[in-house]
Amino acid sequence: MLTTLSGQPVLLLALLLLLGAVLGRVKIGGVAIGPAAVLFAAIAVSALGVANGVKLQIPETVGTLGLVLFTYTIGIVSGPSFFASLRHGWPVMLSVVASFVVVAVVAVLGGQALGLTSSVVAGTFAGGLTNTPALAAATELAPDPAGPTIGYSIAYLWGVVGMLLAASWSLRHRGQEAPPSEPLVNQTIRTELADGLLLSDVEERYQQRVTFSRLKHGHFANPTVVAGEDERLGPNDLVTVVGPRDLVDQVTAELGHRSSHDIVSGPGELDYRRITVSNTPLAGRSIGALDLEGRFGAHISRVRRADIDLVASPDFVLQMGDRVRVTAPADRMKDVSAFLGDSDRGMSDINPGGFALGLSLGLLIGLVHIPLPGGGFALGAAAGTLLTGLVFGRLGRIGPVVTSMSNGAAQSLSYFGMITFLAYAGTRAGERIVAAIGSDLGWKVAVLGFLITTGAALLLLVAGRLIHRMGGTQHAGMLAGAQTQPAILAFANDRTGFDTRVGLGYVLVYPIAMIAKIVIVQVLVGLG
């Protein structure tokens, strides 16, 4: 059987995914590791093959394909949130780099105490922080190319398990964490203002976190109309505001008082409904650019994406699969629906042009050699495709090319890419671990790897939870990103039902973590 599998990598991949799916449901201490089980299944099967003289490996090309699918789609989904939080996220990035520097000092001192060469120390650092590009950089510069591989192989397993335990602890101690997005409410206000206040001025004052959907001027006999941006409020107007409860209360206090009249569900010429954005040319365009008010006298007040309701604003960029709440004249609602698409067909479609462009650019960026004194480094395929995914997800489109995709399609691709890469990484690590454990260096490298991973986990826990006051959900994603480890991200996503804060924490620190590890490893090699 093992001999058959060695010549059938596709069959081997399928069996590893099946075994991982079964093991991923097993709970130990109430915790199921989920998709990360694929990694450990692959390590075990590969080690079994080595013990029987059979080499069981997933081809590198398959592993790379899985990796870039995973990182690119993570970037696509997280791009808008990443750039929105980047302005305030640099302290977290700085903390991650500082943690790695401290751990590198520990690695050097520990390596000297244990009598390890700089090549082995560099490989152990890469393995303890589970970073394959760092291993490649160390191997390229090391006088002993086998040294980094030995250190990496032994330290890698605890690098995954140790940080997985840290992420599990963070998720278990989330406490009274706020939801990923405050629930939206609507409320009708009776205004107590002089004439002339523009609705757009109010929305701008609240940083587009509230919007208005309906308006009835003055006398009760006047018709209810869509609350356009150019509408002005007067005394005794009825206006419906949409937003988080605390902001809605603030707007109500500013404009007047809560009204007992309901102009949302009451009879009238206006209607409202949820409509799915499925018309491909609209993807990547802002709500304001659609000019629904000019075309149909319609207004979008909410956008539902990834099971979260968001306040709509003119600058909000739509993606395929978004569910928008539209208020419009009843006789124009069918036209609005046709314009936006409102169909489930095509929701899993991928724009091949934008998808291929993003992957190609990311792979090319990953190949670029960045010179440094005494050597240099390349970002690698993972970091390159993550960067282009972030940018393409933020842009939505480049000219006629749609660069975003629906949340469902992105998550499906991300999941498949992730488990494929985990199967590949496990088969490669399994073979190396068996060879390395039998060497005299085994226990020394294991001790140093334990110190590196545990030290990094403790520093990141202190930085994330105590210094930056991160919630447990986002912090678990931050740990996965700092460790540049898809298995931990898979675990956190599975435990939280793909909470968007996990992905946000991951992409916030992943690029800087990748670069920092590659640079530090080359410094460690140079110290020898």
C-alpha positions as CSV (number, residue, x, y, z in Angstrom):
1,M,0.0,0.0,0.0
2,L,2.8,2.5,0.9
3,T,4.6,1.7,-2.3
4,T,1.5,2.4,-4.3
5,L,1.0,5.7,-2.5
6,S,4.6,6.8,-3.2
7,G,3.9,6.7,-6.9
8,Q,0.4,8.3,-6.7
9,P,0.8,11.8,-5.1
10,V,-2.8,12.8,-5.9
11,L,-4.2,9.7,-4.2
12,L,-1.9,10.3,-1.3
13,L,-3.1,13.9,-1.0
14,A,-6.8,12.8,-1.1
15,L,-6.1,10.2,1.7
16,L,-4.3,12.7,3.8
17,L,-7.2,15.2,3.5
18,L,-9.6,12.4,4.4
19,L,-7.6,11.3,7.4
20,G,-7.2,15.0,8.5
21,A,-10.9,15.5,8.3
22,V,-11.6,12.5,10.5
23,L,-8.9,13.4,13.1
24,G,-9.9,17.1,13.0
25,R,-13.2,16.2,14.6
26,V,-11.6,14.4,17.6
27,K,-11.7,16.6,20.7
28,I,-8.9,16.5,23.3
29,G,-9.7,18.3,26.5
30,G,-12.7,19.8,24.7
31,V,-10.6,21.2,21.9
32,A,-10.7,20.0,18.3
33,I,-7.8,21.1,16.1
34,G,-9.9,21.1,13.0
35,P,-8.1,21.4,9.6
36,A,-4.7,21.6,11.3
37,A,-5.1,17.8,11.8
38,V,-4.1,17.4,8.1
39,L,-0.6,18.6,9.0
40,F,-0.1,16.1,11.8
41,A,-1.7,13.3,9.7
42,A,0.8,14.0,7.0
43,I,3.7,14.1,9.4
44,A,2.7,10.7,10.8
45,V,2.1,9.0,7.4
46,S,5.3,10.4,6.0
47,A,7.3,9.2,9.1
48,L,5.6,5.7,8.7
49,G,6.8,5.6,5.1
50,V,10.4,6.5,6.1
51,A,10.4,3.8,8.8
52,N,9.4,1.3,6.1
53,G,11.9,2.6,3.5
54,V,9.2,4.3,1.4
55,K,9.3,8.0,0.5
56,L,5.8,9.6,0.7
57,Q,5.7,13.2,-0.4
58,I,3.3,15.6,-2.0
59,P,5.1,17.4,-4.9
60,E,6.5,20.8,-4.1
61,T,4.5,22.3,-7.0
62,V,1.2,21.1,-5.5
63,G,2.2,22.5,-2.1
64,T,3.1,25.9,-3.6
65,L,-0.2,26.1,-5.4
66,G,-2.1,25.4,-2.2
67,L,0.0,28.0,-0.4
68,V,-0.6,30.8,-2.9
69,L,-4.3,30.0,-3.2
70,F,-4.5,30.3,0.6
71,T,-2.5,33.5,1.1
72,Y,-4.0,35.3,-2.0
73,T,-7.6,34.7,-1.0
74,I,-6.9,35.6,2.7
75,G,-5.6,38.9,1.3
76,I,-8.6,39.4,-0.9
77,V,-11.0,38.9,2.0
78,S,-9.0,40.9,4.5
79,G,-7.8,43.8,2.2
80,P,-10.5,46.4,3.0
81,S,-10.2,45.8,6.8
82,F,-6.4,45.7,6.7
83,F,-5.9,49.1,5.1
84,A,-8.6,50.6,7.3
85,S,-6.8,49.5,10.5
86,L,-3.2,50.0,9.2
87,R,-3.1,53.6,10.5
88,H,-3.6,52.3,14.0
89,G,-1.9,48.9,13.7
90,W,1.8,49.9,13.5
91,P,2.4,49.6,17.3
92,V,1.3,45.9,17.0
93,M,3.7,45.3,14.1
94,L,6.5,46.9,16.1
95,S,5.7,44.7,19.1
96,V,5.9,41.6,16.9
97,V,9.3,42.6,15.5
98,A,10.6,43.4,19.0
99,S,9.4,40.0,20.2
100,F,11.4,38.3,17.5
101,V,14.5,40.2,18.3
102,V,14.3,39.2,21.9
103,V,13.8,35.6,20.9
104,A,16.8,35.7,18.5
105,V,19.0,36.9,21.4
106,V,17.7,33.9,23.5
107,A,18.5,31.6,20.5
108,V,22.0,32.9,20.3
109,L,22.7,32.6,24.0
110,G,21.0,29.2,24.2
111,G,22.9,27.9,21.2
112,Q,26.2,28.9,22.7
113,A,25.4,27.2,26.0
114,L,24.4,24.0,24.2
115,G,27.4,24.1,21.8
116,L,25.3,24.4,18.6
117,T,26.7,26.0,15.4
118,S,25.2,29.2,14.1
119,S,23.7,27.2,11.1
120,V,21.8,24.9,13.5
121,V,20.7,27.9,15.6
122,A,19.4,29.7,12.6
123,G,17.5,26.6,11.4
124,T,16.1,26.1,14.9
125,F,14.9,29.7,15.0
126,A,13.2,29.2,11.6
127,G,11.6,25.9,12.7
128,G,10.5,27.3,16.1
129,L,8.7,30.1,14.4
130,T,7.6,27.8,11.5
131,N,8.9,29.8,8.6
132,T,10.0,27.9,5.5
133,P,11.3,31.0,3.6
134,A,13.6,31.8,6.6
135,L,14.9,28.2,6.4
136,A,15.6,28.7,2.7
137,A,17.5,31.9,3.4
138,A,19.5,30.2,6.2
139,T,20.4,27.2,4.0
140,E,21.5,29.5,1.2
141,L,24.0,31.4,3.4
142,A,25.0,28.7,5.9
143,P,28.5,27.1,5.5
144,D,26.8,23.9,6.6
145,P,23.6,23.6,4.5
146,A,22.5,20.5,6.5
147,G,22.6,22.4,9.8
148,P,19.6,24.7,9.3
149,T,17.5,21.7,8.0
150,I,18.2,19.6,11.1
151,G,17.4,22.5,13.4
152,Y,14.2,23.4,11.5
153,S,12.9,19.8,11.4
154,I,13.2,19.1,15.1
155,A,11.9,22.5,16.2
156,Y,9.0,22.7,13.7
157,L,6.6,20.4,15.4
158,W,6.6,22.2,18.7
159,G,6.6,25.4,16.7
160,V,3.1,24.5,15.5
161,V,1.8,22.8,18.7
162,G,3.1,25.4,21.1
163,M,1.6,28.3,19.3
164,L,-1.5,26.3,18.7
165,L,-1.9,26.0,22.5
166,A,-1.3,29.7,22.9
167,A,-4.0,30.5,20.3
168,S,-6.4,28.0,22.1
169,W,-5.7,29.8,25.4
170,S,-6.4,33.2,23.9
171,L,-9.7,31.9,22.4
172,R,-10.7,30.3,25.7
173,H,-10.1,33.5,27.6
174,R,-12.0,35.9,25.3
175,G,-14.1,37.1,28.2
176,Q,-16.9,39.5,27.4
177,E,-15.6,40.3,23.9
178,A,-17.5,42.7,21.8
179,P,-19.1,41.3,18.6
180,P,-17.2,41.7,15.4
181,S,-19.5,44.5,14.4
182,E,-22.1,46.3,16.5
183,P,-25.6,45.3,15.5
184,L,-27.4,48.0,13.5
185,V,-30.8,49.5,14.4
186,N,-33.1,52.0,12.8
187,Q,-35.1,54.6,14.5
188,T,-37.5,57.4,13.4
189,I,-36.7,60.8,14.7
190,R,-39.0,63.9,15.0
191,T,-36.7,66.8,14.3
192,E,-36.5,70.0,16.4
193,L,-34.3,72.0,14.1
194,A,-34.3,75.2,12.1
195,D,-34.4,74.7,8.3
196,G,-31.3,73.9,6.3
197,L,-29.3,71.0,7.9
198,L,-28.0,68.6,5.1
199,L,-28.3,64.9,5.8
200,S,-24.9,64.4,4.2
201,D,-23.4,66.8,6.8
202,V,-24.7,64.7,9.6
203,E,-23.4,61.5,8.1
204,E,-20.0,63.1,7.6
205,R,-19.9,64.4,11.2
206,Y,-20.4,60.8,12.4
207,Q,-17.7,59.5,10.0
208,Q,-20.2,57.7,7.8
209,R,-21.1,55.3,10.6
210,V,-24.8,56.3,10.4
211,T,-27.0,56.9,7.4
212,F,-30.6,57.9,6.7
213,S,-33.1,55.9,4.7
214,R,-36.5,57.7,4.8
215,L,-37.8,61.2,5.2
216,K,-41.2,62.8,5.7
217,H,-41.3,66.6,5.6
218,G,-43.5,68.5,8.0
219,H,-47.2,67.7,7.8
220,F,-48.3,64.1,8.2
221,A,-50.1,64.2,4.9
222,N,-46.8,64.8,3.0
223,P,-45.4,61.7,1.3
224,T,-42.5,59.7,2.7
225,V,-39.5,59.9,0.4
226,V,-36.0,58.4,0.1
227,A,-33.6,60.3,2.3
228,G,-31.1,61.5,-0.3
229,E,-27.8,63.1,0.6
230,D,-28.9,66.5,-0.7
231,E,-32.1,66.5,1.4
232,R,-32.3,69.2,4.1
233,L,-34.0,68.8,7.5
234,G,-36.6,71.2,8.8
235,P,-38.7,71.4,12.0
236,N,-41.1,68.6,12.7
237,D,-39.7,66.4,9.9
238,L,-39.7,62.6,10.4
239,V,-36.4,60.9,9.4
240,T,-35.2,57.3,9.9
241,V,-31.6,56.9,11.0
242,V,-29.6,53.6,10.7
243,G,-26.5,52.7,12.6
244,P,-25.1,51.3,15.9
245,R,-27.4,51.9,18.9
246,D,-25.1,54.3,20.7
247,L,-24.6,56.5,17.6
248,V,-28.3,56.4,16.8
249,D,-29.1,57.7,20.3
250,Q,-26.5,60.5,19.8
251,V,-28.1,61.5,16.5
252,T,-31.5,61.4,18.0
253,A,-30.5,63.7,20.8
254,E,-28.8,66.1,18.4
255,L,-31.7,66.3,15.9
256,G,-34.7,66.1,18.1
257,H,-36.5,63.2,19.9
258,R,-37.6,59.6,19.2
259,S,-40.9,59.6,17.4
260,S,-43.8,57.1,17.9
261,H,-44.6,57.3,14.2
262,D,-43.1,54.5,12.1
263,I,-42.4,55.6,8.6
264,V,-40.5,52.4,7.8
265,S,-43.2,49.7,8.1
266,G,-46.2,52.0,7.6
267,P,-48.1,52.2,4.4
268,G,-46.7,54.4,1.6
269,E,-45.2,54.5,-1.8
270,L,-41.8,53.3,-0.6
271,D,-40.7,49.7,-0.2
272,Y,-37.5,48.1,1.1
273,R,-35.9,44.7,0.6
274,R,-32.5,42.8,0.6
275,I,-30.9,42.5,-2.8
276,T,-27.9,40.4,-3.7
277,V,-25.2,42.1,-5.7
278,S,-24.5,39.6,-8.5
279,N,-24.1,41.9,-11.5
280,T,-20.4,41.4,-12.3
281,P,-19.7,44.9,-13.7
282,L,-20.8,46.4,-10.3
283,A,-18.2,44.6,-8.3
284,G,-15.5,46.9,-7.1
285,R,-17.6,50.0,-7.6
286,S,-18.6,52.3,-4.8
287,I,-22.2,52.8,-3.8
288,G,-22.0,56.5,-4.8
289,A,-20.8,55.6,-8.2
290,L,-23.9,53.5,-8.9
291,D,-26.1,56.6,-8.6
292,L,-29.1,54.6,-7.5
293,E,-30.8,57.8,-6.3
294,G,-30.5,59.4,-9.7
295,R,-31.4,56.2,-11.6
296,F,-34.3,54.9,-9.5
297,G,-34.8,57.3,-6.6
298,A,-33.4,54.5,-4.4
299,H,-31.0,54.4,-1.4
300,I,-28.8,51.7,0.2
301,S,-28.7,51.9,4.0
302,R,-27.0,48.6,4.9
303,V,-24.6,46.1,3.4
304,R,-24.5,42.5,4.7
305,R,-21.1,40.8,4.1
306,A,-19.8,37.7,5.8
307,D,-22.9,37.6,8.1
308,I,-22.1,41.1,9.3
309,D,-24.3,44.2,8.7
310,L,-22.4,47.3,7.8
311,V,-23.6,50.9,7.4
312,A,-23.6,51.9,3.7
313,S,-21.9,55.1,2.6
314,P,-21.2,56.6,-0.8
315,D,-17.6,55.4,-0.6
316,F,-18.4,51.9,0.4
317,V,-17.0,49.5,-2.3
318,L,-19.3,46.6,-3.1
319,Q,-18.2,43.0,-3.7
320,M,-20.0,40.1,-5.4
321,G,-22.3,38.4,-3.0
322,D,-23.0,41.5,-0.8
323,R,-26.6,41.7,0.4
324,V,-27.7,45.3,0.4
325,R,-30.8,46.7,2.0
326,V,-32.5,49.1,-0.5
327,T,-35.3,51.6,0.0
328,A,-37.0,52.7,-3.2
329,P,-40.3,53.6,-4.7
330,A,-42.4,50.4,-4.8
331,D,-42.9,50.6,-8.6
332,R,-39.1,50.9,-9.2
333,M,-37.9,48.1,-6.9
334,K,-38.0,45.5,-9.7
335,D,-35.7,47.8,-11.8
336,V,-33.3,48.2,-8.9
337,S,-33.3,44.4,-8.4
338,A,-32.5,43.8,-12.0
339,F,-29.8,46.4,-12.0
340,L,-28.0,44.9,-9.0
341,G,-28.5,41.3,-10.2
342,D,-30.2,39.7,-7.2
343,S,-29.3,36.2,-8.2
344,D,-27.4,33.3,-6.5
345,R,-26.1,32.3,-9.9
346,G,-22.4,33.2,-10.4
347,M,-21.8,33.7,-6.6
348,S,-19.1,31.1,-6.7
349,D,-17.6,32.3,-10.0
350,I,-14.1,33.6,-10.0
351,N,-13.1,36.4,-12.4
352,P,-10.2,34.5,-14.2
353,G,-8.5,37.7,-15.4
354,G,-8.3,39.4,-12.1
355,F,-7.5,36.2,-10.3
356,A,-4.6,35.2,-12.6
357,L,-3.3,38.8,-12.6
358,G,-3.2,38.9,-8.8
359,L,-1.5,35.5,-8.5
360,S,1.0,36.3,-11.2
361,L,2.0,39.7,-9.8
362,G,2.3,38.1,-6.3
363,L,4.6,35.3,-7.5
364,L,6.8,37.8,-9.4
365,I,7.0,40.1,-6.3
366,G,8.0,37.0,-4.2
367,L,10.9,36.4,-6.6
368,V,12.4,39.9,-6.3
369,H,15.8,39.7,-4.6
370,I,16.2,42.4,-2.0
371,P,19.9,43.0,-1.3
372,L,21.3,43.4,2.2
373,P,24.9,43.7,3.5
374,G,26.4,40.2,3.2
375,G,23.5,38.8,1.2
376,G,19.9,39.4,0.6
377,F,16.5,37.8,0.6
378,A,13.3,37.4,-1.4
379,L,9.8,37.6,0.1
380,G,8.7,34.3,-1.3
381,A,5.5,33.2,-2.9
382,A,3.4,33.4,0.3
383,A,4.2,36.9,1.2
384,G,4.1,38.1,-2.4
385,T,0.6,36.8,-3.1
386,L,-0.6,38.0,0.3
387,L,0.5,41.5,-0.5
388,T,-1.2,41.5,-3.9
389,G,-4.3,40.0,-2.4
390,L,-4.5,42.7,0.2
391,V,-4.1,45.4,-2.5
392,F,-6.5,43.8,-5.0
393,G,-9.1,43.2,-2.2
394,R,-8.9,46.8,-1.3
395,L,-9.1,48.1,-4.9
396,G,-12.0,45.9,-6.0
397,R,-11.3,46.6,-9.6
398,I,-8.5,47.9,-11.9
399,G,-10.1,49.6,-14.9
400,P,-12.4,46.9,-16.4
401,V,-10.8,44.1,-14.5
402,V,-12.6,43.0,-11.3
403,T,-10.0,42.1,-8.7
404,S,-12.3,41.1,-5.8
405,M,-14.5,38.0,-5.5
406,S,-17.4,36.9,-3.4
407,N,-16.8,36.0,0.2
408,G,-18.0,32.5,-0.3
409,A,-15.8,31.8,-3.3
410,A,-12.8,33.3,-1.5
411,Q,-13.3,31.2,1.6
412,S,-13.7,28.0,-0.4
413,L,-10.5,28.6,-2.3
414,S,-8.7,29.6,0.9
415,Y,-9.8,26.4,2.7
416,F,-8.8,24.1,-0.1
417,G,-5.4,25.9,-0.6
418,M,-4.8,25.7,3.1
419,I,-5.4,22.0,3.6
420,T,-3.4,21.2,0.5
421,F,-0.4,23.1,1.7
422,L,-0.7,21.5,5.2
423,A,-0.6,18.1,3.6
424,Y,2.5,19.1,1.6
425,A,4.3,20.6,4.6
426,G,3.6,17.6,6.8
427,T,5.0,15.1,4.3
428,R,8.2,17.1,4.0
429,A,8.6,17.6,7.7
430,G,7.9,14.0,8.6
431,E,10.8,12.7,6.6
432,R,13.2,15.2,8.1
433,I,12.0,14.7,11.6
434,V,12.8,11.0,11.5
435,A,16.3,11.6,10.2
436,A,17.0,14.4,12.7
437,I,15.8,12.7,15.8
438,G,18.3,10.0,15.4
439,S,21.2,12.4,15.5
440,D,23.2,13.5,18.5
441,L,21.9,17.0,18.2
442,G,18.3,16.0,18.6
443,W,17.7,16.8,22.3
444,K,19.8,20.0,22.2
445,V,17.8,21.3,19.2
446,A,14.6,20.3,20.8
447,V,15.4,22.2,24.0
448,L,16.4,25.3,22.0
449,G,13.3,25.0,19.8
450,F,11.1,24.8,22.9
451,L,12.7,28.0,24.3
452,I,12.2,29.8,21.0
453,T,8.6,28.9,20.5
454,T,7.5,29.3,24.1
455,G,9.4,32.6,24.5
456,A,7.7,34.0,21.4
457,A,4.3,32.8,22.5
458,L,4.7,34.4,25.9
459,L,6.0,37.7,24.5
460,L,3.2,37.8,21.9
461,L,0.6,37.1,24.6
462,V,1.9,39.9,26.8
463,A,2.1,42.3,23.8
464,G,-1.3,41.5,22.4
465,R,-3.5,41.0,25.4
466,L,-1.9,43.3,28.0
467,I,-0.2,46.0,26.1
468,H,-2.4,46.4,23.0
469,R,-5.6,45.2,24.7
470,M,-6.6,42.9,21.8
471,G,-9.7,40.7,22.1
472,G,-9.0,37.0,22.1
473,T,-10.4,36.4,18.7
474,Q,-8.2,38.9,16.9
475,H,-5.2,38.0,19.1
476,A,-5.5,34.3,17.9
477,G,-5.2,35.6,14.3
478,M,-2.3,37.7,15.3
479,L,-0.5,34.7,16.8
480,A,-1.1,32.8,13.6
481,G,0.2,35.7,11.5
482,A,3.3,36.2,13.7
483,Q,4.0,32.5,13.5
484,T,3.3,32.7,9.7
485,Q,1.5,29.4,10.3
486,P,-1.6,28.4,8.3
487,A,-2.4,25.6,10.7
488,I,-3.0,28.0,13.6
489,L,-5.1,30.2,11.4
490,A,-7.1,27.2,10.3
491,F,-7.7,26.3,14.0
492,A,-8.7,29.8,14.9
493,N,-11.1,30.1,12.0
494,D,-12.7,26.8,12.7
495,R,-13.2,27.6,16.4
496,T,-14.7,31.0,15.7
497,G,-16.7,30.2,12.6
498,F,-14.5,32.3,10.3
499,D,-14.8,35.4,12.4
500,T,-13.4,38.3,10.3
501,R,-11.3,39.5,13.2
502,V,-9.2,36.4,13.0
503,G,-8.2,37.1,9.4
504,L,-7.6,40.8,10.3
505,G,-5.2,39.9,13.1
506,Y,-3.4,37.5,10.8
507,V,-2.9,39.8,7.8
508,L,-2.0,42.8,10.1
509,V,1.3,41.2,11.2
510,Y,1.9,38.4,8.6
511,P,3.9,40.5,6.1
512,I,6.1,42.2,8.7
513,A,6.6,38.9,10.5
514,M,7.7,37.2,7.3
515,I,10.2,39.9,6.5
516,A,11.6,40.1,10.0
517,K,12.2,36.4,10.3
518,I,14.0,36.2,7.0
519,V,16.3,39.1,7.9
520,I,16.9,37.9,11.5
521,V,17.8,34.3,10.3
522,Q,20.5,35.8,8.0
523,V,21.9,37.8,10.9
524,L,22.0,34.6,13.0
525,V,23.9,32.7,10.3
526,G,26.3,35.6,9.9
527,L,27.2,35.5,13.6
528,G,29.0,32.2,13.0
